[in-house]
């Protein structure tokens, strides 16, 4: 019977390690753990699983540490995991079956769970491979094994073995620190002969940190590289479209997006980006078409019904809600109903789809929400869905009905700054003082530019120039680095010039 080694590198992983090792302890024949300097209970936890523990001085190179761990593996096959991952228990039988077959690189599904800040991602990548001479990792940050497997004449075959990754279930600061760490390592290796994958990872990290000028500079260089394959060039176009969108250069964003779409037409994230661009360019029919493509492609990935290498998962519920909103704006109630049916089918693992359909039909088409339905609704949606739901509900002319819905939702989502902003807007004309109070409450939860802009408008109507200036200064200090918002700030500053000048003098 073939044997299996677990290959891991760790540092201060007491939060995750036990979960990871518990998922494989009855599957692997040995657990090889290389520690790079833990100061918490990581070693103690590893010892409790009878792990073979080795120490390695960290040299800012994940591959170096992973290859050191690989040198300590003694079994026929190697499975490599990170401490913040676990093997899906439903994948154990298939894993054991694969290592009983011919030696090959086994491409597994790695599903990164999302958080309130990100929807997560799904990739296929070899995580299981023969422990053979010559197979090793490359890459300082996102270490890779596939090229080495191919160079040693082994096939790479797909499997449905699933690894669940918890590493991005972090708060905003935690995510930023992780990205900054990766950026530092990627930049340190930039002058080396790194591959296109590393260069794309560097660009993606820069984009995620809002460093658009740096990303665009590297993308322009990348597009001139003659070694790019068609798919690599298309991905470069996609990333450039993302940068242009963030910089509010919408026509360029659309141009690059359409170039990328020639080879990546089934990429959900790309179609979603083109939808967003078309929407802002008021190309509504085109926006609808690309959104529908994104819905179908994303669903295929979630259902594991298509071939893919790496994709960010989009929020399928959000996609359906956006389509419903578009059809309502196009006065296509029948099509909106069909989308509600699809949404209900998608969520039918949570409750009866007829009940789900009734809830969303009442809320989104009839602008009605009962106490019993809001409780059920809270089991179907999360706070990230509230934005598009409120956009739909705000189509209702009966503002009293809208207020009733918002009040009801706040009972289940009391920390939603967006709901407070919507409630404040409903009170602007009838009770401006109350609106100011609620806008400020929303800002205690989340700093949002629209809340400051609305406050400035209210303060102007009350001739309260002191608070106009305070609100404008807060807006400028917090959002002037955001390219899209800065344009609005500059326009607002011109309009407020008489007030700003009068006060300063």
VENUR-V513976 format. One record per run of one state. SS is the DSSP state (helix for helix, strand for strand, loop for the rest). FROM is the first residue (numbers start at 0). LEN is the number of residues. Records with the same first field share a line. If there is no record, write none. Layout:
SS->FROM-LEN / FROM-LEN
//
This chain:
loop->0-3 / 10-6 / 24-5 / 35-6 / 48-3 / 55-6 / 71-5 / 80-4 / 87-1 / 99-5 / 112-8 / 130-7 / 138-5 / 144-1 / 151-4 / 165-6 / 188-7 / 208-3 / 222-7 / 246-3 / 261-6 / 280-3 / 302-7 / 312-3 / 329-3 / 346-6 / 365-5 / 377-5 / 393-5 / 412-4 / 427-4 / 445-3 / 461-3 / 479-3 / 495-1 / 504-1
strand->3-7 / 29-6 / 51-4 / 76-4 / 84-3 / 104-8 / 120-10 / 137-1 / 143-1 / 155-10 / 309-3
helix->16-8 / 41-7 / 61-10 / 88-11 / 145-6 / 171-17 / 195-13 / 211-11 / 229-17 / 249-12 / 267-13 / 283-19 / 315-14 / 332-14 / 352-13 / 370-7 / 382-11 / 398-14 / 416-11 / 431-14 / 448-13 / 464-15 / 482-13 / 496-8
//
